[in-house]
Amino acid sequence: MSNEGGKQEVRVTDIRMPFGSMVLFMVKWAIASIPALIILVALSAFLWAGLAAFFVSRSSPSRQVSPSLGPAVEGSASEPSQPNPEESAYVSEILVRNVSVGKDALDETGVFGEVKNTGEHTLKEVEITIYCLGSDGKPVFEKTYDPVSVTEMGLGDTGQPLKPGYSRQFGVKMDDAPSDWTKKVDVKVTQVEFQ
């Protein structure tokens, strides 16, 4: 131990304690570290979720994600310059059914329905356009949405291809529709892409 200018330094070179006391100390230390480990796991889960959300939003800037209704697309991020005529004709093979306007679990208005692939091709993208109708039966607002969108960062059901004979349910949040929307809609398939 040295004493320079009123400061004392202590150097521990060895700890001698009975084996039983050491075991008890280590057990207490392990138990005390459990809450810290839980906090670290929770923080890292939030960090990774935030990073994943950031990179997904950066990879397709036109995509809006609603936790209860799924991702809504207000414009295709990568529209092909020349549509494939076979794919354009295949649009008629996609059946849109069970369409309804209602509320989700968060009491937000949305359009719900289902698309079914009645053709013979597996699809990696299906785009629908939802037309919100006014009192005269004409569209007053529209929104596009991809119930099927297979990408490198595809999440959930929308990231899986739609095989022949398979169906996919969708829900699109419509909180940005204008006030003259009568809660009636017309839903059309506007684009498909083969896998």
SEGUMAR-489973 format. One record per residue: z, y, x of N, C-alpha, C, CB in turn. Coordinates in Angstrom, 1 decimal, always signed. Atoms other than C-alpha are relative to their C-alpha. Last residue first. Glycine has a CB too. Example, Ala and Ser with C-alpha at 12.3 -4.5 7.8 and 13.67 -1.06 7.14 Angstrom:
BEGIN
<<+0.0; -1.1; -0.9>; <+7.1; -1.1; +13.7>; <+0.8; +1.1; -0.8>; <-1.4; +0.5; +0.4>>
<<+0.0; -1.2; +0.9>; <+7.8; -4.5; +12.3>; <+0.0; +1.2; +0.9>; <+1.2; +0.0; -1.0>>
//
This chain:
BEGIN
<<-0.8; +0.3; -1.2>; <-60.2; -16.8; -42.2>; <-1.0; -0.6; +1.0>; <+1.1; -1.0; -0.3>>
<<-0.2; +1.4; -0.3>; <-62.4; -15.1; -44.7>; <+0.8; -0.2; +1.3>; <-1.4; -0.7; +0.1>>
<<+0.5; +0.4; -1.3>; <-61.9; -11.5; -45.7>; <+0.3; -1.5; +0.3>; <+0.6; +0.9; +1.2>>
<<-0.6; +1.3; -0.5>; <-61.5; -10.2; -49.2>; <-0.6; -0.2; +1.4>; <-0.3; -1.2; -0.9>>
<<+0.5; +0.5; -1.3>; <-62.0; -6.7; -50.7>; <+0.7; -1.3; +0.4>; <+0.3; +1.1; +1.1>>
<<+1.0; -0.8; -0.6>; <-61.6; -4.8; -53.9>; <-0.6; -0.5; +1.3>; <+0.6; +1.4; +0.1>>
<<+0.2; +0.4; -1.4>; <-59.8; -7.2; -56.2>; <-1.1; +0.8; +0.6>; <-0.2; -1.5; +0.1>>
<<+1.3; +0.6; -0.4>; <-59.1; -5.2; -59.4>; <+0.1; -0.4; +1.5>; <-1.2; +0.9; -0.2>>
<<-0.1; +0.4; -1.4>; <-55.9; -4.2; -61.2>; <-1.3; -0.8; +0.3>; <+1.2; -1.0; +0.2>>
<<+1.1; +0.9; -0.1>; <-56.0; -2.1; -64.4>; <+0.0; -0.4; +1.5>; <-1.4; +0.7; -0.4>>
<<+0.7; +0.1; -1.3>; <-52.7; -0.5; -65.3>; <-1.3; -0.9; -0.2>; <+0.9; -0.5; +1.1>>
<<+1.0; +1.0; +0.2>; <-50.7; +0.8; -68.2>; <-0.8; +0.0; +1.3>; <-0.9; +0.3; -1.3>>
<<-0.6; +1.3; -0.3>; <-47.4; +2.6; -67.6>; <-1.0; -1.1; -0.3>; <+1.3; -0.2; -0.7>>
<<-0.5; +0.6; +1.3>; <-48.8; +5.7; -69.4>; <+0.6; -1.4; +0.2>; <-1.1; -0.1; -1.0>>
<<+0.2; +1.5; +0.0>; <-49.3; +7.6; -66.1>; <+0.7; -0.5; -1.2>; <+0.4; -0.6; +1.3>>
<<+0.9; +0.3; +1.1>; <-49.2; +11.4; -67.0>; <-0.4; -1.5; +0.0>; <-1.2; +0.9; +0.0>>
<<-0.7; +0.0; +1.3>; <-46.1; +11.8; -64.8>; <-0.9; -0.4; -1.1>; <+0.7; +1.2; -0.2>>
<<-0.3; -1.3; +0.7>; <-48.0; +11.0; -61.6>; <+0.7; -0.2; -1.3>; <-1.3; +0.7; -0.2>>
<<+1.0; -0.2; +1.1>; <-47.6; +7.7; -59.6>; <+0.4; +1.3; -0.8>; <+0.0; -1.2; -0.9>>
<<+0.8; -1.2; -0.3>; <-45.5; +8.1; -56.4>; <-1.1; +0.2; -1.0>; <-0.6; -0.1; +1.4>>
<<-0.8; -1.2; +0.2>; <-42.7; +5.7; -57.5>; <-0.8; +1.3; +0.2>; <+1.2; +0.0; +0.9>>
<<+0.9; -1.0; +0.5>; <-45.3; +2.9; -57.9>; <+0.8; +1.3; -0.3>; <-0.7; -0.4; -1.3>>
<<-0.8; -1.1; +0.5>; <-43.7; +0.1; -55.9>; <-0.9; +1.2; -0.3>; <+1.0; +0.5; +1.1>>
<<+0.3; -1.3; -0.7>; <-46.0; -2.8; -55.6>; <+0.8; +1.1; -0.6>; <-1.6; +0.3; -0.1>>
<<-0.7; -1.1; +0.6>; <-45.1; -6.4; -56.4>; <-0.2; +1.3; +0.8>; <+1.6; -0.4; -0.1>>
<<-0.1; -1.3; -0.6>; <-47.2; -9.4; -55.6>; <+0.9; +0.9; -0.8>; <-1.4; +0.6; +0.3>>
<<-0.6; -1.1; +0.9>; <-47.3; -13.1; -56.3>; <+0.0; +1.3; +0.8>; <+1.4; -0.4; -0.5>>
<<-1.0; -0.8; -0.7>; <-49.7; -15.4; -54.3>; <+0.5; +1.1; -0.9>; <-0.6; +0.7; +1.3>>
<<-0.3; -1.3; +0.6>; <-51.7; -18.3; -55.7>; <+1.0; +0.8; +0.9>; <+0.5; -0.1; -1.4>>
<<-1.4; -0.5; -0.2>; <-53.3; -21.3; -54.0>; <+0.1; +1.4; -0.7>; <+0.4; +0.1; +1.5>>
<<-0.9; +0.5; +1.1>; <-56.4; -23.1; -55.3>; <+1.4; +0.5; +0.1>; <+0.0; -1.5; +0.1>>
<<+0.6; +0.2; +1.3>; <-58.3; -22.5; -52.0>; <+0.9; -0.7; -1.0>; <-1.3; -0.9; +0.1>>
<<+0.9; +1.2; +0.0>; <-55.9; -21.4; -49.3>; <-0.7; -0.1; -1.4>; <+0.7; -1.3; +0.4>>
<<+0.0; +0.5; +1.4>; <-54.4; -17.9; -49.1>; <-1.1; -1.1; +0.0>; <-0.4; +1.2; -1.0>>
<<+1.3; +0.0; +0.6>; <-53.5; -17.2; -45.4>; <+0.1; -0.6; -1.5>; <-1.0; -0.8; +0.8>>
<<+0.6; +1.4; +0.0>; <-49.9; -16.4; -44.6>; <-1.3; +0.0; -0.7>; <+1.0; -1.0; -0.8>>
<<+0.6; +0.3; -1.3>; <-48.8; -12.9; -43.5>; <-0.5; -1.4; +0.0>; <+1.1; +0.1; +1.0>>
<<+1.2; -0.7; -0.2>; <-48.2; -11.7; -47.1>; <-0.7; -0.4; +1.3>; <+0.2; +1.5; -0.1>>
<<+1.1; +0.7; +0.7>; <-45.6; -14.5; -47.6>; <-1.4; +0.7; +0.2>; <+0.2; -0.1; -1.4>>
<<-0.2; +0.6; +1.4>; <-43.2; -13.0; -45.1>; <-1.2; -0.7; -0.5>; <+0.4; +1.0; -0.9>>
<<-1.4; +0.3; +0.3>; <-44.2; -10.8; -42.1>; <+0.0; -0.6; -1.4>; <+0.9; +1.2; +0.0>>
<<-0.2; +0.3; +1.4>; <-47.6; -10.5; -40.4>; <+1.4; -0.5; -0.3>; <-1.0; -1.0; -0.5>>
<<-1.4; -0.4; +0.4>; <-47.2; -9.1; -36.9>; <+0.2; -0.3; -1.4>; <+0.2; +1.4; +0.4>>
<<-0.9; +0.6; -1.0>; <-50.3; -10.9; -35.5>; <+1.4; +0.3; -0.3>; <-0.3; +0.7; +1.4>>
<<+0.1; -0.8; -1.3>; <-52.1; -10.2; -38.7>; <+1.0; -0.6; +1.0>; <+0.3; +1.5; -0.2>>
<<-0.4; +0.8; -1.2>; <-52.8; -12.2; -41.9>; <-0.3; +0.8; +1.2>; <-0.8; -1.4; +0.0>>
<<+0.4; -0.8; -1.1>; <-52.8; -9.8; -44.9>; <+0.5; -0.7; +1.3>; <+0.5; +1.5; +0.0>>
<<+0.3; +1.0; -1.1>; <-52.6; -11.4; -48.3>; <-0.5; +0.9; +1.1>; <-1.0; -1.1; -0.4>>
<<-0.9; +1.1; +0.3>; <-51.0; -9.3; -51.2>; <-0.2; -1.1; +1.1>; <-0.2; -0.6; -1.4>>
<<+0.5; +1.2; -0.5>; <-52.8; -6.3; -49.6>; <+1.1; -1.1; -0.3>; <-0.2; +0.1; +1.5>>
<<-1.1; +0.9; -0.5>; <-52.2; -3.2; -51.6>; <-0.7; -1.3; +0.4>; <+1.0; -0.2; -1.1>>
<<+0.4; +1.3; -0.5>; <-54.4; -0.3; -52.7>; <+1.2; -0.7; +0.6>; <-1.2; +0.2; +1.0>>
<<-0.7; +0.4; -1.2>; <-53.1; +2.5; -54.9>; <-0.6; -1.3; +0.4>; <+1.6; +0.0; -0.2>>
<<+0.2; +1.3; -0.4>; <-54.7; +4.5; -57.7>; <+0.7; -0.3; +1.3>; <-1.6; -0.2; +0.2>>
<<-0.6; +0.2; -1.3>; <-53.9; +7.5; -59.9>; <-0.4; -1.5; +0.5>; <+1.5; +0.1; +0.0>>
<<-0.6; -1.3; -0.4>; <-55.1; +9.1; -63.1>; <+0.5; -0.2; +1.4>; <+1.0; +0.4; -1.0>>
<<-0.9; -0.1; -1.1>; <-57.5; +6.2; -64.1>; <+0.5; +1.4; +0.3>; <-0.6; -0.6; +1.2>>
<<+0.7; -0.2; -1.3>; <-59.0; +6.4; -67.6>; <+1.0; +0.1; +1.1>; <-0.9; +1.3; +0.0>>
<<+0.4; +1.3; -0.6>; <-57.5; +4.9; -70.7>; <-0.7; +0.1; +1.3>; <-0.8; -0.7; -1.0>>
<<+1.4; +0.2; +0.4>; <-57.3; +8.3; -72.5>; <-0.6; -1.3; +0.5>; <-0.9; +1.2; +0.4>>
<<+0.0; +0.2; +1.4>; <-53.5; +8.3; -72.3>; <-1.4; -0.2; -0.5>; <+0.6; +1.2; -0.7>>
<<-0.6; -1.1; +0.9>; <-53.6; +7.9; -68.6>; <-0.2; -0.3; -1.4>; <-0.7; +1.3; +0.4>>
<<+0.8; -0.6; +1.1>; <-54.2; +4.7; -66.6>; <+0.7; +1.1; -0.7>; <-0.5; -1.1; -0.9>>
<<-0.9; -0.4; +1.0>; <-52.8; +3.7; -63.2>; <-0.8; +0.8; -1.1>; <+1.2; +0.9; +0.6>>
<<+0.4; -1.3; +0.6>; <-55.5; +1.9; -61.2>; <+1.1; +0.3; -1.1>; <-1.4; -0.1; -0.6>>
<<-0.7; -0.2; +1.3>; <-54.1; -0.8; -58.9>; <-0.4; +1.4; -0.5>; <+1.5; -0.2; +0.2>>
<<-0.2; -1.4; +0.3>; <-56.6; -1.7; -56.1>; <+0.6; +0.0; -1.4>; <-1.3; +0.8; +0.1>>
<<+0.1; -0.4; +1.4>; <-56.3; -5.2; -54.6>; <+0.1; +1.5; -0.1>; <+1.0; -0.8; -0.9>>
<<-0.4; -1.4; +0.3>; <-57.0; -6.3; -51.0>; <-0.2; +0.2; -1.5>; <-0.8; +1.0; +0.8>>
<<+0.4; -0.3; +1.3>; <-57.1; -10.0; -50.0>; <+0.6; +1.4; -0.3>; <+0.6; -1.0; -1.1>>
<<-0.3; -1.3; +0.6>; <-57.0; -10.8; -46.4>; <-0.5; +0.1; -1.4>; <-0.6; +1.1; +0.9>>
<<-1.0; -0.6; -0.9>; <-56.9; -14.0; -44.3>; <+0.4; +1.4; -0.5>; <-0.4; +0.0; +1.4>>
<<+0.1; -1.4; -0.2>; <-58.7; -16.1; -47.0>; <+1.2; +0.6; +0.9>; <+0.1; +0.8; -1.3>>
<<-1.4; -0.5; -0.4>; <-59.3; -19.8; -47.0>; <-0.2; +1.5; +0.4>; <+0.7; -0.9; +1.1>>
<<-0.3; -0.6; -1.3>; <-62.7; -20.4; -48.7>; <+1.5; +0.3; +0.1>; <-0.9; +1.2; +0.3>>
<<+0.0; +1.0; -1.0>; <-63.6; -22.7; -51.6>; <+0.4; +0.4; +1.4>; <-1.2; -0.8; +0.0>>
<<+1.2; +0.4; -0.7>; <-63.0; -20.4; -54.6>; <+0.3; -1.1; +1.0>; <-0.6; +1.2; +0.7>>
<<+0.7; +1.1; +0.7>; <-60.3; -20.1; -57.2>; <-1.2; -0.5; +0.7>; <-0.4; +0.5; -1.4>>
<<+1.3; +0.3; -0.7>; <-58.0; -18.1; -54.9>; <-0.6; -1.2; -0.7>; <+0.2; -0.3; +1.5>>
<<+0.3; +1.4; -0.3>; <-55.2; -16.9; -57.2>; <-1.4; -0.1; +0.6>; <+0.1; -0.8; -1.4>>
<<+1.5; +0.2; -0.3>; <-53.7; -13.4; -57.3>; <-0.1; -1.5; +0.3>; <-0.4; +0.9; +1.2>>
<<+0.3; +1.1; -0.8>; <-50.3; -12.7; -59.1>; <-1.6; -0.1; +0.3>; <+0.4; -1.4; -0.6>>
<<+1.1; +0.9; +0.5>; <-48.7; -9.9; -60.8>; <-0.2; -1.1; +1.0>; <-1.2; +0.8; -0.2>>
<<-0.2; +1.4; -0.4>; <-46.1; -7.1; -60.6>; <-1.2; -0.8; -0.5>; <+1.3; -0.5; -0.4>>
<<+1.0; +0.8; +0.7>; <-46.6; -3.3; -60.8>; <+0.1; -1.4; +0.6>; <-1.4; +0.6; +0.2>>
<<+1.0; +0.7; -0.8>; <-43.5; -1.3; -59.9>; <-1.0; -0.8; -0.9>; <+0.6; -0.9; +1.0>>
<<+1.2; +0.4; +0.7>; <-40.9; +1.1; -61.2>; <-1.0; -0.6; +0.9>; <-0.6; +1.2; -0.8>>
<<+1.2; -0.8; -0.3>; <-37.7; +1.2; -59.2>; <-1.2; -0.6; -0.8>; <-0.3; +0.0; +1.5>>
<<+0.3; -0.9; +1.2>; <-34.4; -0.1; -60.7>; <-1.2; +0.9; +0.3>; <+1.2; +0.7; -0.4>>
<<-0.6; -1.3; -0.3>; <-33.3; -1.5; -57.3>; <-0.3; +1.0; -1.1>; <-0.5; +0.4; +1.3>>
<<-1.5; +0.1; -0.1>; <-33.8; -5.1; -58.5>; <+0.7; +1.3; +0.3>; <+0.4; -1.0; +1.1>>
<<-0.5; +1.0; -0.9>; <-37.3; -4.3; -59.6>; <+1.5; +0.0; +0.0>; <-0.6; +0.3; +1.4>>
<<-1.0; -0.5; -1.0>; <-38.4; -2.5; -62.7>; <+0.3; -1.1; +0.9>; <+1.2; +0.6; -0.7>>
<<-1.4; +0.2; +0.2>; <-41.5; -3.2; -64.8>; <+0.8; +0.6; +1.1>; <+0.3; -1.5; -0.2>>
<<-0.6; -1.2; -0.5>; <-45.3; -3.0; -65.2>; <+1.5; -0.2; -0.3>; <-0.5; +1.4; -0.5>>
<<-0.9; -0.7; +0.8>; <-47.0; -6.3; -65.7>; <+0.6; +1.2; +0.7>; <+1.2; -1.0; -0.5>>
<<-0.3; -1.4; -0.5>; <-49.9; -8.3; -64.4>; <+0.9; +0.6; -1.0>; <-1.3; +0.8; +0.1>>
<<-1.4; -0.3; +0.2>; <-49.8; -12.1; -65.1>; <+0.4; +1.4; +0.4>; <+0.9; -1.0; +0.6>>
<<-0.6; +0.4; +1.3>; <-53.2; -12.6; -63.6>; <+1.5; +0.4; -0.1>; <-0.2; -1.5; -0.3>>
<<-1.2; -0.8; +0.1>; <-55.7; -11.5; -61.0>; <+0.6; -0.3; -1.3>; <-0.2; +1.6; +0.2>>
<<-0.5; -0.3; +1.3>; <-58.3; -14.2; -60.2>; <+1.3; +0.8; +0.0>; <+0.2; -1.3; -0.8>>
<<-1.4; -0.3; +0.0>; <-60.1; -14.1; -56.9>; <+0.5; +0.4; -1.4>; <+0.4; +1.0; +1.0>>
<<-0.7; +1.3; +0.0>; <-63.5; -15.9; -57.0>; <+1.6; +0.2; +0.0>; <-0.4; -0.8; +1.2>>
<<-0.1; +0.6; +1.4>; <-65.2; -12.7; -58.1>; <+0.7; -1.3; -0.1>; <-1.4; -0.1; -0.5>>
<<-1.0; -0.8; +0.7>; <-64.3; -11.1; -54.7>; <+0.2; -0.6; -1.4>; <-0.4; +1.5; -0.1>>
<<-1.1; +0.9; +0.2>; <-66.4; -13.9; -53.1>; <+1.1; +0.7; -0.8>; <+0.5; -0.5; +1.3>>
<<+0.2; +0.8; +1.2>; <-69.5; -11.8; -53.6>; <+1.2; -0.9; -0.3>; <-1.3; -0.9; +0.3>>
<<+0.1; -0.9; +1.2>; <-68.2; -9.2; -51.2>; <-0.2; -0.8; -1.2>; <-1.1; +1.1; +0.2>>
<<-1.4; -0.4; +0.3>; <-67.2; -11.9; -48.7>; <+0.0; +0.9; -1.2>; <+0.7; +0.7; +1.2>>
<<-0.7; +1.3; +0.6>; <-70.7; -13.4; -48.8>; <+1.4; +0.3; -0.4>; <-0.1; -1.1; +1.1>>
<<+0.4; +0.2; +1.4>; <-72.2; -9.9; -48.4>; <+0.6; -1.2; -0.6>; <-1.5; -0.1; +0.0>>
<<+0.7; +1.3; +0.0>; <-70.0; -9.2; -45.3>; <-0.5; -0.2; -1.4>; <+0.9; -1.2; +0.6>>
<<-0.6; +1.1; +0.7>; <-69.0; -5.5; -45.5>; <-0.9; -1.3; +0.0>; <+0.4; +0.3; -1.4>>
<<+1.0; +0.6; +0.9>; <-70.6; -3.2; -42.9>; <+0.7; -1.2; -0.6>; <-1.3; -0.5; +0.8>>
<<+1.1; -0.9; +0.2>; <-68.3; -0.8; -41.1>; <-1.0; -0.5; -1.0>; <-0.6; +0.4; +1.3>>
<<+1.2; +0.3; -0.7>; <-65.2; -2.9; -41.5>; <-1.1; +0.9; -0.4>; <-0.4; -1.5; -0.4>>
<<+1.1; +0.3; +0.9>; <-62.1; -1.0; -42.6>; <-1.2; -0.4; +0.7>; <-0.3; +1.1; -1.0>>
<<+1.2; +0.3; -0.7>; <-59.2; -1.1; -40.2>; <-1.1; -0.5; -1.0>; <+0.3; -1.1; +1.1>>
<<-0.1; -0.5; -1.4>; <-56.1; +0.6; -41.4>; <-1.2; -0.3; +0.8>; <+1.3; -0.6; +0.6>>
<<+0.2; +1.1; -1.0>; <-57.0; +0.1; -45.1>; <+0.0; +0.6; +1.4>; <-1.3; -0.8; -0.3>>
<<+1.3; -0.1; -0.6>; <-55.6; +2.9; -47.2>; <-0.1; -1.1; +1.0>; <-0.3; +1.4; +0.6>>
<<+0.7; -1.1; +0.6>; <-52.5; +3.4; -49.2>; <-1.4; +0.2; +0.5>; <+0.8; +1.3; +0.1>>
<<+0.9; -0.5; -0.9>; <-51.0; +0.0; -48.4>; <-0.8; +1.1; -0.7>; <-1.0; -1.0; +0.6>>
<<+1.1; -0.6; +0.8>; <-47.9; -1.1; -50.0>; <-0.9; +0.7; +1.0>; <+0.6; +1.0; -1.1>>
<<+0.7; -1.1; -0.6>; <-45.6; -3.5; -48.2>; <-1.1; +0.5; -0.9>; <-0.6; -0.5; +1.3>>
<<+0.9; +0.4; -1.0>; <-43.2; -5.6; -50.3>; <-0.8; +1.2; +0.5>; <-0.9; -1.1; -0.5>>
<<+1.3; +0.2; +0.6>; <-41.5; -4.9; -53.6>; <-1.0; -0.4; +1.0>; <-0.4; +1.2; -0.7>>
<<+0.0; +0.8; +1.2>; <-37.8; -5.1; -52.8>; <-1.4; -0.4; -0.6>; <+0.8; +0.7; -1.1>>
<<-0.6; +1.2; -0.2>; <-37.7; -4.0; -49.2>; <+0.0; -0.9; -1.3>; <+1.5; +0.2; +0.4>>
<<-1.1; -0.1; +1.0>; <-40.4; -1.4; -49.7>; <+0.7; -1.3; +0.1>; <-0.5; +0.3; -1.4>>
<<-0.8; +1.2; +0.3>; <-42.6; -1.1; -46.7>; <+1.1; +0.3; -0.9>; <+0.5; -0.6; +1.3>>
<<-1.4; -0.4; +0.4>; <-45.3; +1.6; -46.5>; <+0.7; -1.3; -0.4>; <-0.1; +1.1; -1.1>>
<<-0.7; +0.9; +0.8>; <-48.5; +0.7; -44.5>; <+1.4; +0.5; -0.3>; <+0.1; -1.4; +0.8>>
<<+0.2; -0.3; +1.4>; <-50.8; +3.5; -43.4>; <+0.8; -1.0; -0.9>; <-1.5; -0.2; -0.4>>
<<-0.6; -1.2; +0.5>; <-49.5; +3.5; -39.9>; <-0.1; +0.3; -1.4>; <-0.5; +1.2; +0.8>>
<<+0.9; -0.4; +1.1>; <-50.4; -0.1; -39.1>; <+0.6; +1.2; -0.7>; <-0.1; -1.2; -1.0>>
<<+1.2; +0.8; -0.1>; <-49.2; -1.1; -35.6>; <-0.9; +0.3; -1.2>; <+0.3; -1.5; +0.1>>
<<+1.0; -0.6; -1.0>; <-46.7; +1.8; -35.4>; <-1.3; -0.8; +0.0>; <+0.6; +0.0; +1.4>>
<<+0.5; -1.3; +0.5>; <-44.9; +0.7; -38.6>; <-1.0; +0.7; +0.9>; <+1.2; +0.9; -0.3>>
<<+0.9; +0.4; +1.1>; <-44.7; -2.9; -37.3>; <-0.5; +1.3; -0.6>; <+0.9; -0.8; -1.1>>
<<+1.3; +0.5; -0.4>; <-43.4; -1.6; -34.0>; <-1.0; -0.4; -1.1>; <+0.2; -1.2; +1.0>>
<<+0.7; -1.0; -0.7>; <-40.7; +0.5; -35.5>; <-1.4; -0.4; +0.4>; <+0.8; +0.5; +1.2>>
<<+0.5; -0.9; +1.1>; <-39.6; -2.2; -38.0>; <-0.8; +1.1; +0.7>; <+1.2; +0.6; -0.8>>
<<+1.1; +0.7; +0.7>; <-39.3; -4.7; -35.1>; <-0.6; +0.9; -1.1>; <+0.5; -1.3; -0.6>>
<<+1.1; +0.0; -0.9>; <-37.3; -2.2; -33.0>; <-1.2; -0.7; -0.7>; <+0.3; -0.7; +1.3>>
<<+0.6; -1.3; -0.1>; <-35.0; -1.5; -35.9>; <-1.2; +0.1; +0.9>; <+1.1; +1.0; +0.6>>
<<+0.7; -0.3; +1.3>; <-34.5; -5.2; -36.6>; <-0.6; +1.4; +0.1>; <+1.1; -0.1; -1.1>>
<<+1.2; +0.7; +0.1>; <-33.8; -5.8; -32.9>; <-0.8; +0.2; -1.3>; <+0.2; -1.5; +0.2>>
<<+0.9; -0.6; -1.0>; <-31.2; -3.0; -32.7>; <-1.4; -0.7; -0.1>; <+0.6; -0.2; +1.4>>
<<+0.5; -1.3; +0.5>; <-29.5; -4.1; -35.9>; <-1.0; +0.6; +0.9>; <+1.2; +0.9; -0.2>>
<<+0.9; +0.3; +1.1>; <-29.3; -7.7; -34.6>; <-0.6; +1.2; -0.6>; <+0.8; -0.8; -1.1>>
<<+1.3; +0.5; -0.5>; <-28.0; -6.5; -31.2>; <-1.0; -0.3; -1.2>; <+0.2; -1.1; +0.9>>
<<+0.7; -1.2; -0.5>; <-25.2; -4.5; -33.0>; <-1.4; -0.4; +0.6>; <+0.8; +0.6; +1.2>>
<<+0.4; -0.9; +1.1>; <-24.2; -7.5; -35.1>; <-0.8; +1.2; +0.5>; <+1.2; +0.5; -0.8>>
<<+1.1; +0.7; +0.7>; <-24.2; -9.8; -32.1>; <-0.5; +0.8; -1.1>; <+0.5; -1.4; -0.5>>
<<+1.2; -0.1; -0.8>; <-22.1; -7.3; -30.1>; <-1.2; -0.7; -0.6>; <+0.3; -0.7; +1.4>>
<<+0.5; -1.3; +0.0>; <-19.6; -6.9; -32.9>; <-1.3; +0.2; +0.8>; <+1.1; +1.0; +0.5>>
<<+0.6; -0.3; +1.3>; <-19.2; -10.6; -33.3>; <-0.6; +1.4; -0.1>; <+1.1; -0.2; -1.1>>
<<+1.3; +0.7; +0.1>; <-18.7; -11.0; -29.6>; <-0.7; +0.2; -1.3>; <+0.3; -1.5; +0.3>>
<<+1.0; -0.8; -0.8>; <-16.0; -8.3; -29.6>; <-1.4; -0.7; +0.0>; <+0.5; +0.1; +1.5>>
<<+0.4; -1.2; +0.8>; <-14.2; -10.0; -32.5>; <-1.0; +0.8; +0.8>; <+1.2; +0.8; -0.4>>
<<+0.8; +0.4; +1.2>; <-14.3; -13.4; -30.6>; <-0.4; +1.3; -0.8>; <+0.8; -0.9; -0.8>>
<<+1.4; -0.4; -0.2>; <-13.1; -11.9; -27.2>; <-0.8; -0.3; -1.2>; <-0.5; -0.7; +1.2>>
<<+0.2; -1.4; +0.2>; <-9.4; -11.9; -28.3>; <-1.4; +0.4; +0.2>; <+0.9; +0.7; +1.1>>
<<-0.2; -0.4; +1.5>; <-9.5; -15.6; -28.9>; <-0.2; +1.5; -0.2>; <+1.4; -0.5; -0.5>>
<<+1.1; +0.5; +0.8>; <-10.9; -16.2; -25.4>; <+0.1; +0.3; -1.4>; <-0.1; -1.6; +0.2>>
<<+1.2; -0.8; -0.3>; <-8.3; -14.0; -23.8>; <-1.2; -0.4; -0.7>; <-0.2; +0.0; +1.6>>
<<-0.1; -1.3; +0.7>; <-5.5; -15.7; -25.6>; <-1.2; +0.9; +0.2>; <+1.3; +0.7; +0.4>>
<<+0.2; +0.3; +1.4>; <-6.8; -19.1; -24.4>; <+0.1; +1.3; -0.8>; <+1.0; -1.1; -0.6>>
<<+1.5; +0.2; +0.2>; <-7.1; -17.8; -20.8>; <-0.3; -0.3; -1.5>; <-0.5; -1.2; +0.8>>
<<+0.7; -1.3; -0.1>; <-3.5; -16.5; -20.9>; <-1.5; -0.1; -0.2>; <+0.2; +0.6; +1.5>>
<<-0.3; -0.8; +1.2>; <-2.2; -19.8; -22.3>; <-0.6; +1.4; +0.1>; <+1.6; +0.2; -0.1>>
<<+0.8; +0.6; +1.1>; <-4.0; -21.7; -19.5>; <+0.2; +0.8; -1.3>; <+0.4; -1.5; -0.3>>
<<+1.4; -0.3; -0.2>; <-2.6; -19.4; -16.8>; <-0.9; -0.5; -1.2>; <-0.5; -0.5; +1.3>>
<<+0.1; -1.4; +0.3>; <+0.9; -19.7; -18.2>; <-1.4; +0.5; +0.1>; <+0.9; +0.9; +0.9>>
<<-0.1; -0.1; +1.4>; <+0.6; -23.5; -18.1>; <-0.1; +1.5; -0.5>; <+1.4; -0.5; -0.5>>
<<+1.2; +0.5; +0.6>; <-0.7; -23.4; -14.5>; <+0.1; +0.1; -1.6>; <-0.2; -1.5; +0.3>>
<<+0.0; +1.4; +0.4>; <+2.2; -21.3; -13.3>; <-1.3; -0.4; -0.8>; <+1.3; -0.4; -0.8>>
<<-0.8; +0.2; +1.2>; <+1.3; -18.0; -11.8>; <-0.1; -1.4; -0.4>; <-0.7; +0.9; -1.2>>
<<-0.7; +1.3; +0.0>; <+0.2; -16.8; -8.4>; <+0.7; +0.0; -1.3>; <+0.9; -0.3; +1.2>>
<<-0.8; +0.1; +1.2>; <-2.4; -14.0; -8.3>; <+0.6; -1.4; +0.0>; <-0.7; +0.3; -1.4>>
<<-0.2; +1.3; +0.5>; <-3.9; -13.1; -4.9>; <+0.9; +0.1; -1.3>; <+0.6; -1.0; +1.0>>
<<+0.7; +1.0; -0.9>; <-5.2; -10.2; -2.9>; <+0.1; -1.4; -0.6>; <+0.5; +0.0; +1.4>>
<<-0.5; +1.4; +0.4>; <-4.3; -7.4; -5.3>; <-0.8; -1.0; +0.8>; <-0.1; -0.2; -1.6>>
<<+1.0; +1.0; -0.1>; <-4.8; -4.0; -3.6>; <+0.6; -1.3; -0.3>; <-0.6; +0.0; +1.4>>
<<-0.6; +1.3; +0.1>; <-2.7; -1.0; -4.7>; <-1.2; -1.0; +0.1>; <+0.8; -0.2; -1.3>>
<<+1.0; +1.1; +0.2>; <-3.6; +2.5; -3.7>; <+0.7; -1.3; +0.0>; <-1.1; +0.1; +1.0>>
<<-0.3; +1.4; -0.5>; <-1.2; +5.3; -4.1>; <-1.1; -0.9; -0.4>; <+1.4; -0.4; -0.7>>
<<+0.7; +1.1; +0.7>; <-2.2; +8.9; -4.3>; <+0.5; -1.3; +0.6>; <-1.5; +0.2; +0.1>>
<<-0.6; +0.2; +1.2>; <+0.3; +11.7; -3.2>; <-0.7; -1.1; -0.9>; <+0.0; +1.2; -0.8>>
<<+0.1; -1.2; +0.9>; <-1.9; +13.0; -0.4>; <+0.6; -0.3; -1.4>; <-1.4; +0.4; -0.1>>
<<+0.7; -1.1; -0.6>; <-2.3; +9.6; +1.3>; <-0.1; +1.1; -1.1>; <-1.4; -0.4; +0.5>>
<<-0.4; -1.2; +0.7>; <+0.2; +6.8; +0.5>; <-0.6; +1.2; +0.7>; <+1.6; +0.2; -0.1>>
<<+0.1; -1.2; -0.8>; <-1.0; +3.4; +1.4>; <+0.4; +1.2; -0.8>; <-1.4; +0.2; +0.7>>
<<+0.0; -1.2; +0.9>; <+0.0; +0.0; +0.0>; <+0.0; +1.2; +0.9>; <+1.2; +0.0; -1.0>>
//
